[in-house]
């Protein structure tokens, strides 16, 4: 089984800084902005993006965690992680611009589940999507607004994102 690194720790840092600037350009009224990370690594990335956006704007950024496990359309297939608690920032998501943050965009099914979860939690003004990696192979008509790296891959390959907070190292790998 072949493994190749496609992003190093410094690449990830630089990519997140660019995405943070893109988000500030797209949502200049950061008071209306909410970053919602999809566990596990999306929550870590959302936290990092919030810090970067705070550095850019000087304003605190609302953030939360949106667990989508129970909203997935493939629950009966098994193999999912234990649900994590969803946490919304004070003031909720109503009439806010919510940016969903995840590590890898693949089929689009996780994002569809996130949209269903949001529907149960409130009514955002707009929903955007930021991902570190877009690997293609969409099964649903979903695209990211902010992409760190487009990484075309074979369906049988796996994209592994390692972050210091969850894995003890920083790297994005393609595993054949």
N, C-alpha and C positions, 0 to 999 in steps of 0.2 A: 504494500500500500504506500503510494508516494504522497509526501507532504511538502508543500512549498509555501513559504511565507510571502505574503503580498503587501502587508503593512507592518511596520515596526511601531514601537511605542511612540517615537517622535513623529512618525507619519500620522498616527491616530490623533495625537495632540494637535498637530497642524490642521488636520482635517476638521476636527471639532471646532477649532478657532474660526475657520472659514464658515462652517455651518452657523455658528453663533452670529457672525456678522451678517450672513444672509437672513437670518431670522429677524435681527434688528432692522434691517432694511425693509423686510416684508411687513413687520409689525412695529412701526416706530413708537406707537403708544404702548410702551411696555407695561403700563398699569393694567391693560386689558389682557395681557399675555399670561397663559398658564401652560407650563410644560408638564406633560404626563408621560412618565416612563412605563414601558411594558416590561414587567419582570422577566428575567432577572437582569440581564445586561442593559436593557433599554432604560431601566430605572437608574442604573449607574451613569449611563450616558446623559440622561436628562439632568441629573444632579450636576455633572460636569458642565453641561451647556448652561445651566442656570448660573453657575459661578462665572463662566466666561462672559455671559451677557451682562451680569452685574458689574464685571470689570470694565466692560465697554460703556455701559450707560450710567453707572453709579447708582442704579436703583435696584432694590431687592426684587427678585423674580419669584412669582408664585410657582410652586411645583408640587407634584403629587405622584402617586403610583397607581396605575390602572391595571388590575389583574383581570385577564380575559379568559381564564381557564374555563369557567362554567358557561361561557358564551360561544365556545368553539363548536363547530359543526361536525367534528370528528371525535367527540368524547368517547363514543362506543368502541373506537379502535384502540384506546388505551395508549400508554406510553407518555402520558403527560405528567408534568410535575404537580406537586401538591399546591393547591391554590394559596396565594399570598393575600394578605389584606390589601384592599384598595384604600388609598388615603387621598383625600382631596384637600386642597389648601382652604384656609378660611375664606369664606365668601363663595365657595363652590365654583362652578363652571358656567353658570347662566350668563349669557351675553358677553362671554369672554372668547378670545381667540385661543383655542386649545391646540397645542402642537403635540401630537403623539410622537414618542421617540422610541425607536427600536434598533436593535443591532443589525439584523439582516432582513431584508425584504425578499421574499421568495414567491410563494403562490398567491399571497395577498389574503389568505384566510385568517391570519392573526389580526390583521388590520380590520377585516370585516367584523370579527368578534369584538374588537375594540370599539368600533362604531356602534355596535349593538349595546355594549356596556355603557357607553356615553349616553345613549338614549334613555337608559334607566336612571341616570344620575343628574340630568339637567338638559338645558338647551343652549349649547354654545352658539355664539355669533358665527363662528367659522371653525373648521377643523382642518389642520394642516398635518403633514407627515414628514418627519425627519428620520433618516436612516443612515447608519454608518456605511452599510454595504447594500447595493441593489444587485442581485444576482440574476434577475430575469425569471423566466418560466412562470409568468403570472397565469393563474387560473380564474382570476376575477379582474374586472376593469378598475384596477387601483394603481396609482402611481404616486411616488413620493415627491413632495415639493422641494425638499432639501436632501441631497444625496452626497455622502462623503466620497464614495467610489463606486462606479459601475463596474461590476466584475462578472462578465459573462462566464458561465460555468456549465458543465454537463449536469444533467439531472441526477446522475449517480454520484456526483461529487458532493462533498460536504464543506461548508464554509464554517470555520471555527473562529469565534472571536474570543480572545482572552483579555481580560482586564485585571489590573492589579487588585482591585477591591474584591473580586470574586475568584480569581484564578492564581493570583500571585505573580503574574507576568502580563506583559502588554504585547499583543500580536494578533494579526489576522492571518489565518492559514487556509489554504485549499487542500482538502484531503481527498485523494482519489480512491 
